[in-house]
Amino acid sequence: MAEANNVEPGTLNVEPGNKAHEDLAAVRAQLEEEQKAKTTLEEAMAGKDARLAELEAALSEAKQGSEASTAELTAVKDARDLAVAKYATMAKALNPTIPEDMISGETIEELDASVEKAKGLVSSVKKTLETEASAAKVPAGAPTRGAISLEGMSSRDKIAAGIQQKGGTS
């Protein structure tokens, strides 16, 4: 042990079988393990970076596809709205007995339903008007004469009543 104390500063006695040699070997083994772990982690990081780049590219592609789909959807909606508007115009033209404001809807089905409902209402109104018209019919021919009784009238009163019936004034 006396020899270990006589070691010059900055020099290390690392002869095999020496404690310092064993410590150095253990440190080297630990260093190699940590370098291997570092290499493994660097490889994992590189793999994750590559995967992240792939996912970002896929996300970008998906966003572009989504924007294209949104544009296509907007175009389809615009075309549908135009077709519904043209259908509404045709439905109004083909049903002149129905007031135009009664034909409405956001879809062709709604337009068809409003046309059918309006046809039913127009039919009901026509029937009501026909019934009222037939009840108020005036018989053909000369109008009935006034039911003024001339009995008990003086000659002067009879003349005045006759002039009044003809539209004159008395």
C-alpha positions, 0 to 999 in steps of 0.5 A, a space after each residue: 500500500 505504500 506504493 500507492 501513496 508514492 504515485 506522482 500526481 497526474 499518473 495513475 497506476 492501472 496495472 491489471 489486478 489493481 483496484 484502479 484498473 478494475 474501476 477504469 474497466 467498469 467506467 469504460 464498460 459503462 461508457 460503452 453502454 451509454 454510447 450504445 444507448 445514445 446511438 440507439 436513441 439517436 436512431 430512434 430520434 431519426 426514425 421519429 423525425 422521418 415518421 413526423 415528416 411523413 405524417 406532416 406530408 400526409 396532413 398537408 395532402 389531406 388538407 389539400 384534399 379537404 379543400 378540393 372536396 369543399 370546393 366540389 361540395 360548394 359547386 354541387 350545392 350551387 348546381 342544386 340550388 340552380 336546379 331547384 330555382 329552375 324547377 320552381 319557375 317551371 312549376 309556377 309556369 305549369 300551374 297558372 291557377 295557383 298564386 306564385 307565392 304559394 309555390 315555395 320550398 328549398 328542395 324539389 320534394 318541398 316544391 312538389 308538396 307545396 304545389 299539391 297543397 296549393 292545388 287542393 286549396 285552389 280546388 276548394 276555393 273554386 268549389 266554394 265560389 261555384 256553390 255561392 254562384 249557383 245559390 245567387 243565380 238570377 232567373 233569366 228574363 225580365 225582372 220582376 215588377 215591384 210589388 207595390 200595391 196600387 190599391 188605396 192610392 189616389 191617382 196622383 200617388 199612382 202616377 208618382 209611383 209609376 214615375 219613380 219605378 221608371 227612374 224618374 223623380 217625383 
